[in-house]
């Protein structure tokens, strides 16, 4: 895939998510209001991130997640994906492994409770059951 020099992050999951989420919130707040609430000094920074010409700084994730009313871990994971082969991304992966959202944490807690904290291995049957829940 050829990278667009003007929009090097244009094909990332984060850009697609921001487009959709900001559009969903349009009836309650403007993009400028979201940028201000997120703590961006200039509202055009959010526009640049949304169009893929700039990446989301990791230190802006908590404020933007709050402004977008979304899970900060999910947004952080998408921001890290923008770093691709950057050493920061590799360090985060080595230190934290999988970054999980609040919803994923709830799934994990349910599995631990259901298994009586026995750390069950994933079997083909269990994978099939989970996929069936999601219609896959």
TORTORPA-31181 format. One line per field, with one value per residue (C-alpha): x, y, z. Coordinates in nm, 4 decimals. Layout:
xx: X  ...
yy: Y  ...
zz: Z  ...
END
This chain:
xx: 0.0000  0.1417  0.1516  0.0091  0.2775  0.0168  -0.1888  0.0525  -0.1982  -0.5055  -0.5605  -0.5342  -0.8139  -0.7902  -0.8734  -1.1728  -1.2897  -1.2563  -1.4530  -1.7365  -1.7324  -1.7173  -2.0015  -2.2037  -2.1547  -2.2368  -2.5845  -2.4442  -2.1015  -1.8918  -1.5506  -1.4084  -1.5783  -1.4358  -1.0871  -1.1146  -1.2499  -0.9679  -0.7099  -0.5743  -0.4257  -0.5573  -0.8750  -0.7162  -0.4900  -0.7905  -0.8822  -0.5287  -0.5471  -0.8928  -0.7799  -0.4644  -0.2047  -0.0953  -0.0847  -0.2552  0.0001  -0.0252  -0.0498  -0.3709  -0.5496  -0.7151  -0.8578  -0.9757  -1.1330  -1.3257  -1.4353  -1.5449  -1.7063  -1.5137  -1.2806  -0.9333  -0.7586  -0.9229  -0.8221  -0.4696  -0.4383  -0.5368  -0.2899  -0.0123  -0.1022  -0.0213  0.3341  0.3753  0.7438  0.8392  1.0431  0.7778  0.5216  0.7597  0.8374  0.4685  0.4010  0.6940  0.5984  0.2207  0.1422  -0.2225  -0.3902  -0.7455  -1.0575  -1.3050  -1.5379  -1.2595  -1.1713  -1.5316  -1.5132  -1.1933  -1.3482  -1.6458  -1.4168  -1.2211  -1.5392  -1.6905  -1.3697  -1.3289  -0.9949  -0.8454  -0.6728  -0.8326  -0.6589  -0.8524  -0.9872  -1.1332  -1.4743  -1.4365  -1.3202  -1.6208  -1.8571  -1.7107  -1.7266  -2.0900  -2.1737  -2.0581  -2.2153  -1.8841
yy: 0.0000  0.3377  0.5967  0.9404  1.1934  1.4575  1.2152  0.9492  0.8303  0.8542  0.4785  0.4066  0.2722  0.5842  0.8171  0.6043  0.5909  0.9683  1.0421  0.8181  0.9257  1.2995  1.2579  1.0660  1.3496  1.6268  1.6807  1.7501  1.9110  2.0567  1.9333  2.2581  2.1882  1.8349  1.9695  2.2266  1.9726  1.7346  2.0014  2.0792  2.4304  2.4817  2.3167  2.2522  1.9887  1.7588  1.8252  1.7267  1.4056  1.3297  1.3728  1.1657  1.4374  1.4163  1.1360  1.1499  1.2302  0.9663  1.2304  1.3602  1.0250  1.0616  1.4069  1.3108  0.9896  1.1910  1.4447  1.1644  0.9648  0.6532  0.4032  0.5533  0.2159  0.1565  0.5037  0.4525  0.1230  0.2933  0.5772  0.3233  0.1545  0.4857  0.4553  0.1321  0.0357  0.3253  0.2156  0.3661  0.1222  -0.1685  -0.0611  -0.0281  -0.3733  -0.5271  -0.3645  -0.3932  -0.6637  -0.6441  -0.3155  -0.4015  -0.1892  -0.1725  -0.4023  -0.6556  -0.6389  -0.7256  -1.0284  -1.1392  -1.0986  -1.3089  -1.5822  -1.5829  -1.6048  -1.8777  -2.0824  -2.0294  -1.8608  -2.1826  -2.0147  -2.2390  -2.2827  -2.1869  -2.4947  -2.5298  -2.5762  -2.2555  -2.0605  -2.1879  -2.0863  -1.7356  -1.6923  -1.8099  -1.5320  -1.2818  -1.4654  -1.5759
zz: 0.0000  -0.1023  0.1775  0.1029  0.1982  0.2827  0.4922  0.6226  0.8857  0.6620  0.6405  1.0127  1.2306  1.4452  1.1561  1.0577  1.4194  1.4688  1.1528  1.2713  1.6377  1.5694  1.3215  1.5837  1.8346  1.5870  1.7335  2.0820  2.0261  1.7501  1.6462  1.7884  2.1220  2.1229  2.0499  2.3270  2.5759  2.4809  2.5640  2.2192  2.2098  1.8580  1.7304  1.3916  1.5535  1.5925  1.2285  1.1246  1.3281  1.1896  0.8284  0.8801  0.8333  1.1999  1.4537  1.7906  2.0639  2.3351  2.6077  2.4468  2.4573  2.8017  2.7259  2.3788  2.5083  2.7640  2.5012  2.2679  2.5511  2.4546  2.6174  2.6662  2.6313  2.2939  2.1747  2.3108  2.1258  1.7996  1.8668  1.9264  1.5964  1.4254  1.5571  1.3553  1.3751  1.6024  1.9067  2.1353  1.9978  2.0465  2.4044  2.4931  2.3504  2.5399  2.8706  2.8657  2.6118  2.5135  2.5970  2.6932  2.7055  2.9917  2.7964  2.7351  3.1040  3.1897  2.9560  3.1273  3.4724  3.3604  3.2268  3.5523  3.7548  3.5361  3.5508  3.9245  3.8482  3.7112  3.4119  3.1501  2.8172  2.5069  2.3338  1.9860  2.1482  2.3527  2.0454  1.8514  2.1335  2.1518  1.7750  1.7824  2.0288  1.7680  1.4745  1.3238
END
